[in-house]
Amino acid sequence: MAAHDPVPVEDIDYEALPPNFTAWENMLAGGFAGVAEHSVMYPVDMLKTRLQVLKPAEGGLYTGMHQAFWKIRRIEGFRSMWKGVSSVIVGAGPAHALYFLTYEAVKHAMGGNNSGHHPLAGAVSGACATIASDALMNPFDVIKQRMQVHGSMYRSIRQCTKSVYKNEGLRAFYISYPTTISMTVPFTALQFSAYGSISQYLNPSRDYNPTTHMVAGGLAGGLAAALTTPLDVIKTLLQTRGTAKDNELRHAKGMFDAAAIIKRQHGYGGFFRGLQPRILTTVPSTAICWSSYELAKNYFIRHNDKL
């Protein structure tokens, strides 16, 4: 079909990118999805971080998500639940742009855009996408969590970045990267393969369907989040170790050392701290992410078809 010929709406396969869908448009769609996902659910993500910190500063101990919400709101004010959101907004756009660009490129290379169901292509492309995007996002995630913890002295990205670099060096921004990859690669592989399978079941015609994208994205994200929570707890320990008062926590050397500390101090239950807010954050955020991405992709497809 010629590039200038209009494509009837019912003939568009929204799960596969058309030839005239540029990398720039794909990155814009992914960036839009990333900012939307992280911004909307940020307060719940902040509660997750507070609940996962093993030995917080005085006044920062919580018994559960509901109690944490009301305590923070009463003592620190509702605005405090958005501390660090600027780091997410700055980092999430470029990181998610790279994420979806890599995802679509690898999926296309593996034949995932061909007719039929291709769960392996979805899983591999998702894993490659997260390795690339996390390398960019990890420092912003460290800054975000340093600003989220109870008693944080940081008021801006610039202040936090300068302080962490001065006191702990460049390594502090990437000490959690191996753990992040160990968590997000299986998380993303699970999420993308589940998203593809659920979408195929709910929408076998592969038409643009906002409800399908939202439901499939939410269910896939919730499943992946629950299964990878232990690694998320380890990641939080490593990313907030510079704020810890406990000497053992402050000198955690890496993923296995952090895991041993969690087991020693809190038993196996410690690996599931923050499980509820993690799932409550991930289900709607991945639903928002996928529906936003598909919405932006749909817009560009329709726009290009009019050219």
C-alpha positions as CSV (number, residue, x, y, z in Angstrom):
1,M,0.0,0.0,0.0
2,A,1.4,3.4,-0.9
3,A,2.3,5.7,1.9
4,H,-0.2,8.4,0.8
5,D,-3.2,6.0,0.6
6,P,-5.5,6.3,3.6
7,V,-5.9,3.1,5.6
8,P,-9.4,2.2,6.8
9,V,-9.6,2.1,10.6
10,E,-10.7,-1.5,10.6
11,D,-7.7,-2.6,8.6
12,I,-5.0,-1.2,11.0
13,D,-3.1,-3.7,13.1
14,Y,-2.3,-1.6,16.1
15,E,-0.1,-4.2,17.7
16,A,2.4,-3.9,14.8
17,L,4.1,-0.7,13.8
18,P,3.5,0.5,10.2
19,P,6.5,1.2,8.0
20,N,6.1,5.0,8.2
21,F,6.1,5.0,12.0
22,T,9.4,6.7,12.9
23,A,11.8,6.0,15.8
24,W,11.2,9.6,16.9
25,E,7.4,9.1,17.1
26,N,7.9,5.8,18.9
27,M,10.2,7.5,21.5
28,L,7.6,10.3,22.0
29,A,4.9,7.7,22.5
30,G,7.1,5.9,25.1
31,G,8.1,9.1,26.8
32,F,4.5,10.2,27.2
33,A,3.6,6.8,28.6
34,G,6.5,7.0,31.2
35,V,5.7,10.4,32.5
36,A,2.0,9.6,32.8
37,E,2.6,6.3,34.5
38,H,5.0,7.5,37.2
39,S,3.4,10.9,37.9
40,V,-0.1,9.7,38.5
41,M,0.9,6.9,41.0
42,Y,3.7,8.7,42.7
43,P,2.2,9.1,46.2
44,V,1.6,5.3,46.4
45,D,5.2,4.7,45.3
46,M,6.4,7.0,48.0
47,L,4.4,4.9,50.6
48,K,6.1,1.8,49.2
49,T,9.5,3.3,49.8
50,R,8.7,4.4,53.3
51,L,7.4,0.9,54.2
52,Q,10.4,-0.9,52.7
53,V,13.1,1.1,54.6
54,L,14.3,-1.3,57.3
55,K,15.3,1.1,60.1
56,P,14.0,4.5,59.3
57,A,14.8,7.7,61.2
58,E,12.7,8.4,64.4
59,G,9.1,9.0,63.5
60,G,9.3,7.1,60.3
61,L,8.0,3.6,61.4
62,Y,4.7,2.5,59.9
63,T,2.4,-0.4,60.6
64,G,0.8,-0.5,57.2
65,M,-0.1,1.4,54.0
66,H,-3.3,3.0,55.4
67,Q,-1.6,4.1,58.7
68,A,1.4,5.4,56.8
69,F,-0.8,7.6,54.5
70,W,-2.6,9.3,57.3
71,K,0.5,9.7,59.5
72,I,2.4,11.4,56.7
73,R,-0.5,13.5,55.7
74,R,-1.1,14.6,59.3
75,I,2.5,15.3,60.3
76,E,4.3,16.3,57.0
77,G,1.4,17.5,54.9
78,F,-0.1,16.1,51.6
79,R,2.6,17.9,49.5
80,S,5.3,15.8,51.1
81,M,3.9,12.8,49.3
82,W,5.2,14.3,46.1
83,K,8.8,14.8,47.2
84,G,11.2,13.6,44.5
85,V,8.6,13.6,41.8
86,S,10.7,16.0,39.7
87,S,13.4,13.4,39.5
88,V,10.9,10.9,38.0
89,I,9.5,13.4,35.5
90,V,13.0,14.4,34.3
91,G,14.2,10.8,34.1
92,A,11.1,8.8,33.1
93,G,10.5,10.5,29.8
94,P,13.9,9.8,28.2
95,A,14.1,6.3,29.9
96,H,10.7,5.2,28.7
97,A,11.4,6.6,25.2
98,L,14.5,4.4,25.1
99,Y,12.5,1.6,26.6
100,F,9.8,1.4,23.9
101,L,12.2,2.2,21.1
102,T,14.3,-0.8,22.1
103,Y,11.2,-2.9,22.6
104,E,9.7,-2.3,19.2
105,A,13.1,-2.7,17.4
106,V,13.9,-6.0,19.1
107,K,10.3,-7.3,18.7
108,H,10.4,-6.4,15.0
109,A,13.8,-8.1,14.5
110,M,12.5,-11.3,16.2
111,G,9.3,-11.4,14.1
112,G,7.0,-10.3,16.9
113,N,5.0,-8.1,14.5
114,N,4.2,-10.9,12.2
115,S,0.7,-12.5,12.3
116,G,0.2,-15.0,15.1
117,H,1.2,-15.1,18.8
118,H,4.9,-14.6,19.7
119,P,5.4,-14.7,23.5
120,L,9.1,-15.3,23.2
121,A,9.6,-12.2,21.1
122,G,7.7,-10.2,23.6
123,A,9.7,-11.5,26.6
124,V,13.1,-11.0,24.9
125,S,12.3,-7.5,23.6
126,G,11.0,-6.5,27.0
127,A,14.2,-7.7,28.7
128,C,16.4,-5.9,26.2
129,A,14.3,-2.7,26.7
130,T,14.6,-2.7,30.4
131,I,18.4,-3.2,30.4
132,A,18.8,-0.2,28.2
133,S,16.3,2.1,30.0
134,D,17.4,1.2,33.5
135,A,21.0,2.2,32.7
136,L,19.6,5.7,32.1
137,M,16.9,5.7,34.9
138,N,18.9,4.2,37.8
139,P,20.5,7.5,39.0
140,F,17.1,9.3,38.9
141,D,15.6,6.4,40.9
142,V,18.3,6.7,43.6
143,I,17.6,10.5,43.8
144,K,13.9,9.9,44.0
145,Q,14.1,7.4,46.9
146,R,16.7,9.6,48.8
147,M,14.1,12.4,48.7
148,Q,11.2,10.1,49.6
149,V,12.5,8.6,52.8
150,H,11.4,10.0,56.2
151,G,13.5,12.9,57.4
152,S,15.1,13.5,54.0
153,M,17.1,16.7,54.0
154,Y,17.0,17.1,50.2
155,R,14.8,19.7,48.6
156,S,15.8,19.5,45.0
157,I,17.4,17.1,42.4
158,R,20.4,19.3,42.2
159,Q,21.0,19.4,45.9
160,C,20.6,15.6,46.3
161,T,22.8,14.8,43.3
162,K,25.6,17.0,44.6
163,S,25.4,15.6,48.1
164,V,25.3,12.0,47.1
165,Y,28.2,12.4,44.6
166,K,30.3,14.3,47.1
167,N,29.8,11.9,50.0
168,E,29.5,8.6,48.3
169,G,30.9,9.0,44.8
170,L,29.5,8.0,41.4
171,R,29.1,4.4,42.4
172,A,26.2,5.3,44.7
173,F,24.1,6.0,41.7
174,Y,24.7,2.5,40.3
175,I,25.2,0.3,43.3
176,S,21.7,-1.0,42.9
177,Y,21.9,-1.4,39.1
178,P,22.7,-5.2,39.2
179,T,19.8,-5.7,41.6
180,T,17.6,-3.5,39.4
181,I,18.4,-5.5,36.3
182,S,17.9,-8.8,38.3
183,M,14.5,-7.5,39.2
184,T,13.3,-5.7,36.1
185,V,14.5,-8.2,33.5
186,P,12.2,-11.0,34.8
187,F,9.6,-8.3,35.7
188,T,9.5,-7.0,32.2
189,A,9.8,-10.4,30.5
190,L,6.8,-11.5,32.7
191,Q,4.9,-8.3,32.0
192,F,5.4,-8.2,28.3
193,S,4.7,-11.9,27.6
194,A,1.6,-11.7,29.9
195,Y,0.5,-8.5,28.2
196,G,0.8,-10.1,24.8
197,S,-1.0,-13.2,25.9
198,I,-3.8,-11.4,27.7
199,S,-4.2,-8.9,24.8
200,Q,-4.3,-11.8,22.3
201,Y,-7.1,-13.5,24.4
202,L,-9.1,-10.3,24.9
203,N,-8.6,-8.8,21.5
204,P,-7.8,-11.5,18.9
205,S,-8.6,-9.0,16.1
206,R,-5.6,-6.8,17.3
207,D,-7.7,-3.6,16.8
208,Y,-7.0,-0.5,18.8
209,N,-9.0,-1.1,22.0
210,P,-8.3,1.2,25.0
211,T,-10.1,-1.1,27.5
212,T,-8.1,-4.1,26.4
213,H,-4.8,-2.3,26.6
214,M,-5.7,-1.0,30.1
215,V,-6.9,-4.3,31.5
216,A,-4.1,-6.4,30.0
217,G,-1.5,-3.9,31.1
218,G,-2.8,-3.8,34.7
219,L,-3.1,-7.6,35.1
220,A,0.3,-8.2,33.6
221,G,2.0,-5.6,35.7
222,G,0.4,-6.8,39.0
223,L,1.5,-10.4,38.4
224,A,5.1,-9.3,37.6
225,A,5.2,-6.9,40.6
226,A,4.1,-9.5,43.1
227,L,6.7,-12.1,42.0
228,T,9.6,-9.6,42.0
229,T,8.9,-7.8,45.3
230,P,11.9,-9.4,47.2
231,L,14.3,-7.9,44.7
232,D,12.6,-4.5,45.0
233,V,13.1,-4.5,48.8
234,I,16.8,-5.2,48.2
235,K,17.0,-2.4,45.7
236,T,15.4,0.0,48.1
237,L,17.9,-0.9,50.8
238,L,20.8,-0.3,48.5
239,Q,19.5,3.0,47.1
240,T,18.7,4.5,50.5
241,R,21.7,3.1,52.4
242,G,23.3,6.5,52.6
243,T,20.5,7.8,54.7
244,A,20.5,4.8,57.1
245,K,21.4,5.3,60.8
246,D,22.1,1.5,61.2
247,N,25.8,0.9,60.5
248,E,25.2,-2.5,58.9
249,L,22.6,-1.1,56.5
250,R,24.8,1.9,55.6
251,H,27.7,-0.3,54.5
252,A,25.7,-2.9,52.5
253,K,28.1,-3.8,49.6
254,G,25.7,-5.2,47.0
255,M,22.7,-7.4,46.2
256,F,23.7,-10.5,48.1
257,D,25.0,-8.6,51.1
258,A,21.8,-6.6,51.3
259,A,19.7,-9.9,51.0
260,A,21.7,-11.4,53.9
261,I,21.0,-8.3,56.1
262,I,17.3,-8.3,55.4
263,K,17.1,-12.1,56.2
264,R,19.1,-11.5,59.4
265,Q,17.2,-8.5,60.7
266,H,13.6,-9.3,59.5
267,G,13.5,-13.0,58.4
268,Y,11.9,-14.0,55.1
269,G,9.0,-11.7,55.7
270,G,11.3,-8.8,55.3
271,F,11.5,-9.6,51.6
272,F,7.8,-8.7,51.1
273,R,7.8,-5.4,52.9
274,G,5.7,-3.0,50.8
275,L,4.1,-5.8,48.8
276,Q,0.6,-4.2,49.0
277,P,1.6,-0.7,47.8
278,R,3.9,-2.2,45.2
279,I,1.0,-4.1,43.6
280,L,-1.4,-1.1,44.1
281,T,1.1,1.1,42.4
282,T,2.0,-1.2,39.6
283,V,-1.5,-2.4,38.5
284,P,-2.8,1.1,37.7
285,S,0.6,2.5,36.6
286,T,1.2,-0.3,34.0
287,A,-2.4,0.1,32.9
288,I,-1.8,3.8,32.4
289,C,1.6,3.2,30.8
290,W,0.3,0.7,28.2
291,S,-2.9,2.6,27.4
292,S,-1.0,5.9,27.1
293,Y,1.6,4.3,24.9
294,E,-1.1,2.7,22.7
295,L,-3.0,6.0,22.6
296,A,0.1,7.9,21.4
297,K,0.9,5.2,18.9
298,N,-2.6,5.3,17.6
299,Y,-2.4,9.0,17.2
300,F,0.8,8.8,15.2
301,I,-0.5,6.0,13.0
302,R,-3.6,7.9,12.2
303,H,-1.6,11.1,11.6
304,N,0.8,9.4,9.2
305,D,-2.0,7.8,7.3
306,K,-3.4,11.2,6.5
307,L,-0.1,12.4,4.9
